[in-house]
Structure formats: structure tokens, C-alpha cells
């Protein structure tokens, strides 16, 4: 596999994984809203920490995507 093909496949993988992380964190956020308003529980604190972790991972993948695209344009 050539270098450009490898980079393009990594870019596609990072895009998919970033989208998956964003969808998962939105589902967890909906769970937080349900937990707060419907059940009046304190479980939402753990979910907020998990959401922050997922969003920071998604942000890290976006930065990797930017770096790989720049590397692809340089070649």
C-alpha cells in the first residue's frame, strides 16, 4: 500500500471514529437530561465526566485529521 493510500484510509477511519464519538456523546447527553428532569438522580455527574472525555477524544482525532490532511497536501 502506498503512503498516500495509507494516509487516505487513516483519514477515512478518523472521520468515522470522530462521528461515532460525537453520536455517542449526544446520546449520553440525552441520558443526562432524562436523569436530571425525570428521575432526579445524581448519576448525571458520572455521565458528564464521560461526555467530556469522549468530546476531548473527538477533538484529538480532529487535530490528527488536520495534521494528516496537511501531510497529504505536502506530498
C-alpha positions in Angstrom: 0.0 0.0 0.0 1.4 3.4 -1.0 1.9 6.2 1.5 -0.9 8.3 0.1 -3.4 5.4 0.1 -2.5 4.7 3.7 -3.0 8.3 4.7 -6.3 8.4 2.9 -7.5 5.3 4.7 -6.4 6.7 8.0 -8.3 9.9 7.3 -11.5 8.0 6.5 -11.1 5.9 9.7 -10.6 9.0 11.8 -13.6 10.7 10.3 -15.8 7.7 11.1 -14.5 7.3 14.6 -14.9 11.0 15.3 -18.5 10.9 14.1 -19.1 7.8 16.3 -17.8 9.6 19.3 -20.0 12.6 18.7 -23.1 10.5 18.3 -22.3 8.5 21.5 -21.7 11.7 23.5 -25.0 13.2 22.2 -26.8 10.0 23.4 -25.2 10.3 26.8 -26.2 14.0 27.0 -29.8 13.0 26.3 -29.4 10.5 29.1 -28.1 13.3 31.4 -31.2 15.4 30.6 -33.5 12.4 31.3 -31.6 11.7 34.5 -31.9 15.2 35.8 -35.5 16.0 34.9 -37.3 12.7 35.1 -35.5 10.7 37.8 -33.9 13.5 39.9 -30.8 11.3 40.4 -27.2 12.3 40.9 -25.9 9.8 38.2 -25.6 12.6 35.7 -22.3 13.7 37.2 -20.6 10.5 36.0 -22.1 10.8 32.6 -20.9 14.4 32.3 -17.3 13.3 33.0 -17.7 10.5 30.4 -19.1 13.0 27.9 -16.2 15.4 28.5 -13.8 12.5 27.8 -15.5 11.5 24.6 -15.6 15.0 23.3 -11.9 15.6 24.1 -11.1 12.3 22.3 -13.1 13.5 19.3 -11.2 16.8 19.4 -7.9 14.9 19.4 -9.0 13.0 16.4 -9.9 16.2 14.6 -6.5 17.5 15.3 -4.9 14.3 13.9 -7.2 14.7 10.8 -5.9 18.2 10.3 -2.3 17.0 10.6 -2.8 14.1 8.2 -4.6 16.3 5.6 -1.7 18.8 5.8 0.8 15.9 5.3 -1.2 14.6 2.3 -1.2 18.0 0.7 2.5 18.3 1.1 3.1 15.1 -0.8 
